[in-house]
Amino acid sequence: MSNSVIIRAATDDDWPRIWPFFAAIVAAGETYAFPTDLTLDTARPWWMEQPPGLTVVAVEGDVVLGSAKMGPNRPARGSHVATASFMVDPAAQGRGVGRALGEHVVAWARGAGYRAIQFNAVVETNTGAVRLWQSLGFRILTTVPGAFDHAEHGYVGLHVMYLEL
């Protein structure tokens, strides 16, 4: 990844720059189970986290290359385990943006005092993401068979992935 890429907290002004790749990734039907009829306004709360969560962007100059959202996996008695979601603009894939965002999230969760990070739904056919998370120390705890309706492959499994901090 270029040294000119910075990861920072997302602002309200970033959402219109996240939206084009968010919409394209959701429409592709390969990795996220978000509603397919979202608009710029209705999609915003699905991605832009409120405290104690956080949304960040990976930027190069004024260009948003990717984004991650993170926070507690569950409220109250489950709030000691973090979760996160990631999107990289397809035009920026292969540049290390996903890895940088993943490393940022792990460091954030450690710094915030979380005991672990749990990804609830990593699509098993998203092999690039699975390899990336495993390279960062995540392990697959289980796979829920047929839990995701993939646009190309039909019903495929969702991995529950976990990293103890």
ZAVEX-66641 format. One record per residue: residue number from 1; residue in three letters; chain; x, y, z of N, C-alpha, C in turn. Coordinates in nm, 2 decimals. Example, Ala and Ser with C-alpha at 12.3 -4.5 7.8 and 13.67 -1.06 7.14 Angstrom:
# residues 2
   i  aa ch    n.u    n.v    n.w   ca.u   ca.v   ca.w    c.u    c.v    c.w
   1 ALA  A   1.32  -0.57   0.78   1.23  -0.45   0.78   1.32  -0.33   0.78
   2 SER  A   1.28  -0.22   0.71   1.37  -0.11   0.71   1.29   0.00   0.79
This chain:
# residues 165
   i  aa ch    n.u    n.v    n.w   ca.u   ca.v   ca.w    c.u    c.v    c.w
   1 MET  A   0.08  -0.12   0.00   0.00   0.00   0.00   0.09   0.12   0.00
   2 SER  A   0.04   0.22  -0.07   0.12   0.35  -0.08   0.13   0.42   0.06
   3 ASN  A   0.24   0.48   0.09   0.26   0.56   0.21   0.17   0.67   0.22
   4 SER  A   0.10   0.71   0.11   0.02   0.83   0.11  -0.13   0.79   0.15
   5 VAL  A  -0.15   0.66   0.18  -0.29   0.62   0.22  -0.29   0.64   0.38
   6 ILE  A  -0.40   0.71   0.42  -0.42   0.74   0.56  -0.55   0.68   0.60
   7 ILE  A  -0.56   0.62   0.72  -0.68   0.57   0.78  -0.72   0.67   0.89
   8 ARG  A  -0.84   0.72   0.88  -0.89   0.81   0.97  -1.04   0.79   1.00
   9 ALA  A  -1.09   0.85   1.11  -1.23   0.85   1.13  -1.31   0.91   1.02
  10 ALA  A  -1.42   0.84   0.98  -1.51   0.89   0.87  -1.59   1.01   0.93
  11 THR  A  -1.61   1.11   0.84  -1.69   1.22   0.87  -1.82   1.22   0.79
  12 ASP  A  -1.91   1.30   0.82  -2.04   1.31   0.74  -2.01   1.33   0.59
  13 ASP  A  -1.90   1.41   0.56  -1.87   1.44   0.42  -1.81   1.32   0.35
  14 ASP  A  -1.77   1.22   0.42  -1.72   1.10   0.36  -1.83   1.01   0.30
  15 TRP  A  -1.95   1.01   0.36  -2.05   0.91   0.32  -2.08   0.92   0.17
  16 PRO  A  -2.10   1.04   0.11  -2.12   1.04  -0.03  -2.01   0.98  -0.12
  17 ARG  A  -1.89   0.97  -0.06  -1.77   0.91  -0.13  -1.76   0.76  -0.10
  18 ILE  A  -1.82   0.71   0.01  -1.83   0.57   0.04  -1.94   0.51  -0.04
  19 TRP  A  -2.05   0.58  -0.06  -2.17   0.53  -0.11  -2.16   0.46  -0.25
  20 PRO  A  -2.08   0.51  -0.35  -2.07   0.45  -0.48  -2.02   0.30  -0.47
  21 PHE  A  -1.91   0.28  -0.39  -1.86   0.14  -0.38  -1.94   0.06  -0.29
  22 PHE  A  -2.00   0.12  -0.18  -2.10   0.05  -0.10  -2.21  -0.01  -0.18
  23 ALA  A  -2.27   0.08  -0.26  -2.38   0.04  -0.35  -2.34  -0.07  -0.45
  24 ALA  A  -2.22  -0.06  -0.51  -2.18  -0.16  -0.61  -2.15  -0.29  -0.54
  25 ILE  A  -2.09  -0.29  -0.42  -2.06  -0.41  -0.35  -2.19  -0.48  -0.31
  26 VAL  A  -2.29  -0.41  -0.25  -2.41  -0.47  -0.21  -2.49  -0.52  -0.33
  27 ALA  A  -2.49  -0.44  -0.44  -2.56  -0.49  -0.56  -2.50  -0.61  -0.62
  28 ALA  A  -2.37  -0.63  -0.61  -2.31  -0.75  -0.66  -2.36  -0.88  -0.60
  29 GLY  A  -2.41  -0.87  -0.47  -2.47  -0.99  -0.41  -2.37  -1.10  -0.37
  30 GLU  A  -2.25  -1.07  -0.35  -2.15  -1.17  -0.32  -2.09  -1.17  -0.18
  31 THR  A  -2.11  -1.06  -0.10  -2.05  -1.05   0.03  -2.13  -0.99   0.14
  32 TYR  A  -2.24  -0.92   0.11  -2.32  -0.86   0.22  -2.46  -0.89   0.20
  33 ALA  A  -2.53  -0.91   0.31  -2.68  -0.93   0.31  -2.76  -0.81   0.34
  34 PHE  A  -2.71  -0.69   0.30  -2.78  -0.57   0.32  -2.90  -0.57   0.22
  35 PRO  A  -3.01  -0.49   0.26  -3.12  -0.48   0.16  -3.07  -0.43   0.03
  36 THR  A  -3.13  -0.47  -0.08  -3.08  -0.43  -0.21  -3.14  -0.30  -0.26
  37 ASP  A  -3.24  -0.25  -0.19  -3.31  -0.13  -0.24  -3.27  -0.01  -0.16
  38 LEU  A  -3.15  -0.01  -0.10  -3.10   0.10  -0.03  -3.07   0.22  -0.12
  39 THR  A  -3.09   0.34  -0.06  -3.05   0.46  -0.13  -2.94   0.53  -0.05
  40 LEU  A  -2.89   0.64  -0.11  -2.78   0.71  -0.04  -2.82   0.74   0.11
  41 ASP  A  -2.95   0.78   0.13  -2.99   0.82   0.26  -3.03   0.70   0.35
  42 THR  A  -3.09   0.60   0.29  -3.13   0.48   0.37  -3.02   0.39   0.40
  43 ALA  A  -2.91   0.39   0.32  -2.79   0.31   0.35  -2.70   0.36   0.46
  44 ARG  A  -2.70   0.49   0.47  -2.61   0.56   0.57  -2.61   0.49   0.71
  45 PRO  A  -2.73   0.47   0.77  -2.72   0.41   0.90  -2.67   0.27   0.91
  46 TRP  A  -2.67   0.20   0.79  -2.62   0.06   0.79  -2.47   0.06   0.80
  47 TRP  A  -2.40   0.17   0.76  -2.26   0.18   0.76  -2.19   0.28   0.85
  48 MET  A  -2.25   0.39   0.87  -2.19   0.50   0.95  -2.23   0.47   1.10
  49 GLU  A  -2.14   0.41   1.17  -2.16   0.38   1.31  -2.16   0.50   1.40
  50 GLN  A  -2.24   0.48   1.51  -2.25   0.58   1.61  -2.17   0.52   1.73
  51 PRO  A  -2.12   0.61   1.82  -2.05   0.56   1.94  -2.14   0.46   2.02
  52 PRO  A  -2.08   0.36   2.08  -1.94   0.34   2.09  -1.87   0.28   1.97
  53 GLY  A  -1.94   0.26   1.86  -1.89   0.22   1.74  -1.81   0.33   1.66
  54 LEU  A  -1.75   0.29   1.55  -1.67   0.39   1.48  -1.66   0.34   1.33
  55 THR  A  -1.67   0.44   1.24  -1.65   0.41   1.10  -1.52   0.48   1.06
  56 VAL  A  -1.43   0.42   0.99  -1.31   0.48   0.94  -1.31   0.47   0.79
  57 VAL  A  -1.22   0.55   0.73  -1.20   0.55   0.58  -1.05   0.54   0.56
  58 ALA  A  -1.01   0.47   0.45  -0.88   0.47   0.40  -0.88   0.57   0.28
  59 VAL  A  -0.80   0.68   0.30  -0.80   0.78   0.19  -0.66   0.80   0.14
  60 GLU  A  -0.66   0.84   0.01  -0.54   0.88  -0.06  -0.58   1.02  -0.12
  61 GLY  A  -0.53   1.13  -0.05  -0.57   1.26  -0.09  -0.72   1.27  -0.06
  62 ASP  A  -0.80   1.31  -0.16  -0.95   1.32  -0.14  -1.02   1.20  -0.18
  63 VAL  A  -0.95   1.09  -0.22  -1.02   0.97  -0.27  -1.03   0.87  -0.16
  64 VAL  A  -1.16   0.83  -0.14  -1.18   0.72  -0.04  -1.16   0.59  -0.11
  65 LEU  A  -1.07   0.51  -0.06  -1.03   0.38  -0.12  -1.11   0.26  -0.05
  66 GLY  A  -1.15   0.28   0.07  -1.21   0.18   0.14  -1.26   0.23   0.28
  67 SER  A  -1.34   0.15   0.35  -1.39   0.19   0.48  -1.42   0.06   0.56
  68 ALA  A  -1.42   0.09   0.69  -1.45  -0.02   0.79  -1.54   0.04   0.90
  69 LYS  A  -1.62  -0.04   0.95  -1.70   0.00   1.07  -1.68  -0.10   1.17
  70 MET  A  -1.68  -0.06   1.30  -1.64  -0.15   1.41  -1.72  -0.10   1.53
  71 GLY  A  -1.73  -0.19   1.63  -1.79  -0.16   1.75  -1.82  -0.29   1.83
  72 PRO  A  -1.89  -0.28   1.94  -1.93  -0.40   2.01  -2.01  -0.50   1.93
  73 ASN  A  -1.98  -0.63   1.94  -2.06  -0.73   1.87  -2.20  -0.74   1.92
  74 ARG  A  -2.22  -0.73   2.05  -2.35  -0.74   2.11  -2.35  -0.63   2.22
  75 PRO  A  -2.47  -0.59   2.27  -2.47  -0.49   2.37  -2.45  -0.56   2.51
  76 ALA  A  -2.44  -0.47   2.61  -2.44  -0.52   2.75  -2.34  -0.63   2.78
  77 ARG  A  -2.38  -0.75   2.81  -2.29  -0.85   2.85  -2.21  -0.91   2.74
  78 GLY  A  -2.24  -0.87   2.62  -2.16  -0.91   2.50  -2.07  -0.80   2.45
  79 SER  A  -2.07  -0.69   2.52  -2.00  -0.57   2.46  -1.84  -0.58   2.48
  80 HIS  A  -1.79  -0.69   2.54  -1.65  -0.70   2.55  -1.58  -0.77   2.43
  81 VAL  A  -1.67  -0.81   2.33  -1.62  -0.86   2.21  -1.66  -0.76   2.10
  82 ALA  A  -1.56  -0.73   2.02  -1.58  -0.64   1.91  -1.63  -0.71   1.78
  83 THR  A  -1.68  -0.64   1.68  -1.70  -0.69   1.55  -1.67  -0.58   1.45
  84 ALA  A  -1.66  -0.61   1.33  -1.63  -0.51   1.22  -1.67  -0.56   1.09
  85 SER  A  -1.69  -0.47   1.00  -1.72  -0.50   0.86  -1.63  -0.41   0.77
  86 PHE  A  -1.60  -0.45   0.65  -1.50  -0.39   0.56  -1.55  -0.38   0.42
  87 MET  A  -1.52  -0.27   0.35  -1.55  -0.26   0.21  -1.43  -0.18   0.15
  88 VAL  A  -1.38  -0.24   0.04  -1.28  -0.17  -0.04  -1.33  -0.14  -0.18
  89 ASP  A  -1.32  -0.02  -0.22  -1.36   0.01  -0.36  -1.30  -0.09  -0.46
  90 PRO  A  -1.37  -0.15  -0.54  -1.32  -0.25  -0.64  -1.20  -0.19  -0.72
  91 ALA  A  -1.20  -0.06  -0.74  -1.09   0.00  -0.82  -0.96   0.01  -0.74
  92 ALA  A  -0.97  -0.01  -0.61  -0.85   0.00  -0.52  -0.81  -0.14  -0.47
  93 GLN  A  -0.88  -0.25  -0.51  -0.85  -0.38  -0.46  -0.71  -0.42  -0.51
  94 GLY  A  -0.64  -0.50  -0.42  -0.51  -0.55  -0.46  -0.40  -0.45  -0.42
  95 ARG  A  -0.43  -0.34  -0.35  -0.33  -0.24  -0.31  -0.30  -0.25  -0.16
  96 GLY  A  -0.36  -0.35  -0.09  -0.33  -0.36   0.06  -0.42  -0.28   0.14
  97 VAL  A  -0.53  -0.22   0.08  -0.62  -0.14   0.16  -0.70  -0.22   0.26
  98 GLY  A  -0.75  -0.34   0.22  -0.82  -0.42   0.32  -0.73  -0.47   0.43
  99 ARG  A  -0.61  -0.50   0.40  -0.51  -0.54   0.51  -0.49  -0.42   0.61
 100 ALA  A  -0.47  -0.31   0.55  -0.45  -0.19   0.64  -0.57  -0.16   0.72
 101 LEU  A  -0.69  -0.17   0.67  -0.81  -0.15   0.75  -0.82  -0.26   0.85
 102 GLY  A  -0.79  -0.39   0.82  -0.80  -0.50   0.91  -0.70  -0.47   1.03
 103 GLU  A  -0.58  -0.44   1.00  -0.48  -0.41   1.10  -0.52  -0.30   1.19
 104 HIS  A  -0.58  -0.19   1.13  -0.63  -0.08   1.21  -0.74  -0.12   1.30
 105 VAL  A  -0.83  -0.20   1.26  -0.94  -0.25   1.34  -0.89  -0.33   1.46
 106 VAL  A  -0.80  -0.42   1.43  -0.74  -0.50   1.54  -0.67  -0.41   1.64
 107 ALA  A  -0.59  -0.32   1.60  -0.53  -0.22   1.69  -0.63  -0.14   1.77
 108 TRP  A  -0.73  -0.10   1.70  -0.84  -0.02   1.77  -0.91  -0.10   1.88
 109 ALA  A  -0.94  -0.23   1.84  -1.01  -0.31   1.94  -0.92  -0.34   2.06
 110 ARG  A  -0.79  -0.37   2.04  -0.70  -0.39   2.15  -0.69  -0.26   2.24
 111 GLY  A  -0.68  -0.15   2.17  -0.66  -0.02   2.24  -0.79   0.02   2.32
 112 ALA  A  -0.91  -0.03   2.27  -1.03   0.00   2.34  -1.07  -0.10   2.45
 113 GLY  A  -0.98  -0.20   2.47  -1.00  -0.29   2.57  -1.09  -0.41   2.54
 114 TYR  A  -1.12  -0.44   2.42  -1.20  -0.55   2.38  -1.12  -0.68   2.41
 115 ARG  A  -1.18  -0.79   2.44  -1.11  -0.92   2.47  -1.10  -1.00   2.34
 116 ALA  A  -1.18  -0.97   2.24  -1.17  -1.05   2.12  -1.25  -0.97   2.01
 117 ILE  A  -1.23  -1.02   1.88  -1.31  -0.97   1.77  -1.38  -1.09   1.71
 118 GLN  A  -1.51  -1.08   1.68  -1.59  -1.18   1.62  -1.65  -1.13   1.49
 119 PHE  A  -1.62  -1.19   1.38  -1.69  -1.16   1.25  -1.81  -1.27   1.24
 120 ASN  A  -1.93  -1.22   1.24  -2.05  -1.30   1.24  -2.08  -1.37   1.11
 121 ALA  A  -2.03  -1.31   1.00  -2.09  -1.36   0.87  -1.99  -1.33   0.76
 122 VAL  A  -1.88  -1.41   0.75  -1.79  -1.40   0.64  -1.83  -1.50   0.53
 123 VAL  A  -1.87  -1.46   0.41  -1.91  -1.55   0.31  -1.80  -1.64   0.27
 124 GLU  A  -1.83  -1.77   0.28  -1.72  -1.87   0.25  -1.66  -1.86   0.11
 125 THR  A  -1.73  -1.81   0.02  -1.67  -1.80  -0.12  -1.59  -1.67  -0.13
 126 ASN  A  -1.59  -1.59  -0.03  -1.51  -1.47  -0.03  -1.37  -1.51   0.01
 127 THR  A  -1.30  -1.59  -0.07  -1.17  -1.65  -0.02  -1.06  -1.55   0.00
 128 GLY  A  -1.06  -1.44  -0.07  -0.96  -1.33  -0.04  -0.97  -1.28   0.10
 129 ALA  A  -1.10  -1.25   0.14  -1.12  -1.20   0.27  -1.09  -1.30   0.38
 130 VAL  A  -1.13  -1.43   0.35  -1.10  -1.54   0.45  -0.95  -1.55   0.47
 131 ARG  A  -0.88  -1.55   0.36  -0.73  -1.56   0.37  -0.67  -1.44   0.45
 132 LEU  A  -0.72  -1.32   0.42  -0.67  -1.20   0.48  -0.69  -1.21   0.63
 133 TRP  A  -0.82  -1.25   0.67  -0.85  -1.25   0.82  -0.76  -1.36   0.88
 134 GLN  A  -0.75  -1.48   0.82  -0.66  -1.58   0.88  -0.52  -1.54   0.89
 135 SER  A  -0.47  -1.46   0.79  -0.33  -1.41   0.80  -0.31  -1.31   0.92
 136 LEU  A  -0.42  -1.25   0.96  -0.42  -1.16   1.08  -0.45  -1.23   1.21
 137 GLY  A  -0.46  -1.36   1.20  -0.48  -1.44   1.32  -0.62  -1.49   1.35
 138 PHE  A  -0.72  -1.45   1.27  -0.85  -1.50   1.29  -0.86  -1.65   1.26
 139 ARG  A  -0.95  -1.72   1.33  -0.98  -1.86   1.29  -1.13  -1.88   1.27
 140 ILE  A  -1.16  -1.97   1.19  -1.30  -2.00   1.16  -1.35  -2.09   1.27
 141 LEU  A  -1.45  -2.05   1.35  -1.51  -2.13   1.45  -1.61  -2.23   1.40
 142 THR  A  -1.69  -2.18   1.31  -1.79  -2.27   1.24  -1.83  -2.20   1.11
 143 THR  A  -1.90  -2.28   1.03  -1.96  -2.23   0.91  -2.11  -2.27   0.91
 144 VAL  A  -2.19  -2.17   0.90  -2.34  -2.20   0.90  -2.37  -2.23   0.75
 145 PRO  A  -2.41  -2.35   0.72  -2.43  -2.40   0.59  -2.55  -2.32   0.52
 146 GLY  A  -2.53  -2.28   0.40  -2.64  -2.22   0.32  -2.70  -2.09   0.38
 147 ALA  A  -2.63  -2.02   0.46  -2.69  -1.91   0.53  -2.68  -1.78   0.45
 148 PHE  A  -2.61  -1.78   0.33  -2.60  -1.66   0.25  -2.65  -1.70   0.11
 149 ASP  A  -2.74  -1.62   0.05  -2.78  -1.64  -0.09  -2.70  -1.56  -0.18
 150 HIS  A  -2.59  -1.63  -0.23  -2.49  -1.56  -0.32  -2.55  -1.54  -0.46
 151 ALA  A  -2.53  -1.43  -0.52  -2.59  -1.40  -0.65  -2.54  -1.49  -0.76
 152 GLU  A  -2.42  -1.55  -0.75  -2.37  -1.64  -0.85  -2.38  -1.78  -0.81
 153 HIS  A  -2.34  -1.81  -0.69  -2.33  -1.95  -0.64  -2.45  -2.01  -0.57
 154 GLY  A  -2.55  -1.93  -0.55  -2.67  -1.98  -0.47  -2.64  -1.98  -0.32
 155 TYR  A  -2.69  -2.07  -0.25  -2.68  -2.08  -0.11  -2.54  -2.13  -0.07
 156 VAL  A  -2.46  -2.04   0.00  -2.33  -2.08   0.05  -2.32  -2.05   0.20
 157 GLY  A  -2.22  -2.10   0.26  -2.20  -2.09   0.40  -2.15  -1.96   0.44
 158 LEU  A  -2.18  -1.92   0.57  -2.12  -1.81   0.63  -2.03  -1.85   0.75
 159 HIS  A  -1.90  -1.81   0.74  -1.81  -1.84   0.85  -1.83  -1.74   0.97
 160 VAL  A  -1.82  -1.80   1.09  -1.80  -1.72   1.21  -1.65  -1.72   1.24
 161 MET  A  -1.59  -1.60   1.24  -1.44  -1.60   1.25  -1.41  -1.52   1.38
 162 TYR  A  -1.30  -1.56   1.45  -1.27  -1.51   1.58  -1.12  -1.49   1.60
 163 LEU  A  -1.09  -1.38   1.67  -0.96  -1.34   1.71  -0.96  -1.31   1.85
 164 GLU  A  -0.88  -1.39   1.93  -0.87  -1.35   2.08  -0.76  -1.24   2.09
 165 LEU  A  -0.80  -1.14   2.16  -0.70  -1.03   2.18  -0.64  -1.05   2.32
